[in-house]
Amino acid sequence: MHRFALACVTSLTLTTVARSQVPRPVGEGSVDLGAATLRQPDLADASVFTAAGQYRLATVVSDIWLTGVGAVTGDNRSTGQAILGGSRFASPERHWRWELSANGSAFGLSNAGPAFGWQAFAREHYTSSLGGGFAGVGLGQLVERGVWNRLVTADAGAYIRPDRTARDELSAAIVGTDFGTLHGVGVQLRYADAIAYWTRHADRVDLTAGGDARLMSFGGLTSDAAASGSAAVWFNDHVALVLAAGRALADVTRGVPSVRYLSASIRIGTRSGEARLAALVRRARTVDEIGRVAVRVTADSMRLLSVREPAASTVEIMADFTQWQPVALARNADGNWTIACAIAPGGHRLALRVDGGPWTVPPNLPRVEDEFGGEAGMLIVP
């Protein structure tokens, strides 16, 4: 049941702040309350009440996160999991960035002993505005029923956003895990996972769908696969209905068994501006995404102008189509700032101001001279 409500083994992401600012924390979190039908080893098929939560506190170079999920049946049987983790990233001025991260976890069933574990990772990331990848290694330990086992992991992954609106994202990872010879069993456990996910972040709906294929060596060679999907329908910026279904393979590194689930819950909290990824696909956004300006035609033939500034308090534009008068944009829940304008197709000059600072040229626009001898960005309007 460890993924039925939140995908609680949630991806590590990094929220970046405006260029040239001192890193400052950005926090977000949510709580899910609902019900689910579970099918899990050591827990008979049951309809359960569920509660889950997550919180993340990030700066441009660090990330601390906490997730938890629990379920209780009508006859007071229970299951639950909690994970606490943190990451330290290199400064985002370059596309290549190192990451050092660690996490600790606990999992328990009411009719079995708890499992505790920890893991530490070192990775190298390459990130850009439309995609990126990573590769790394890790080590850790798991204690289950009083027996300690060490583990070594190696992983590599990539993601791509097909268009610059970042509404859609495809992500994939390959993860290899070696437990060595298990204490008390005398058999080596090794396995490899191939994980792929698609996510879509629409105006009021967040969609996730994907799967996991596993090849395992444990006294013989076996294979398994699983798939899952979820939809969060946001009534406003802080309340959503979340529907999820699927099957998750056992998370052997944390002692969590496999599970089939069907769940519905109400989410209360902050809507994340990041598209959700597979659990082991981690990336950090680089500065070339912050301040990006995009424009598209709306259904009523207006133009919707958007600026990516998730950590800003105010965002303004000044352009030839505003007669070079400052115009404030409205913040969306996804971290974009938008305004609907009647703009003629073709090239337009535009400048950007964040939090009352200086007027700048958006990083994704060519630099041209404005009407006053300064610089502006050339925006091509469809």
Secondary structure, DSSP 8 states (H G I E B T S, - for coil): -TTTTT-SS---EE----TTS----EEEEEEEEEEEEEEETTEEEEEEEEEEEEEEEE-SSEEEEEEEEEEEETTS-EEEEEEEEEEEE--TTSSEEEEEEEEEEEEEETTEEEEEEEEEEEEEEEE-SSEEEEEEEEEEEEEETTEEEEEEEEEEEEEE-SSTT--EEEEEEEEEEEEEE-TTT--EEEEEEEEEEEEEE-SSEEEEEEEEEEEEESSSEEEEEEEEEEEEEESSSSEEEEEEEEEE--BGGGTB--EEEEEEEEEEE---SS----TT--EE--TTTTT-EEEEE-TTS-EEEEEE-TT-S-EEEEEGGGTT--EE-EE-TTSEEEEEE---SEEEEEEEEETT---B--TTS-EEE-TTSSEEEEEEE-
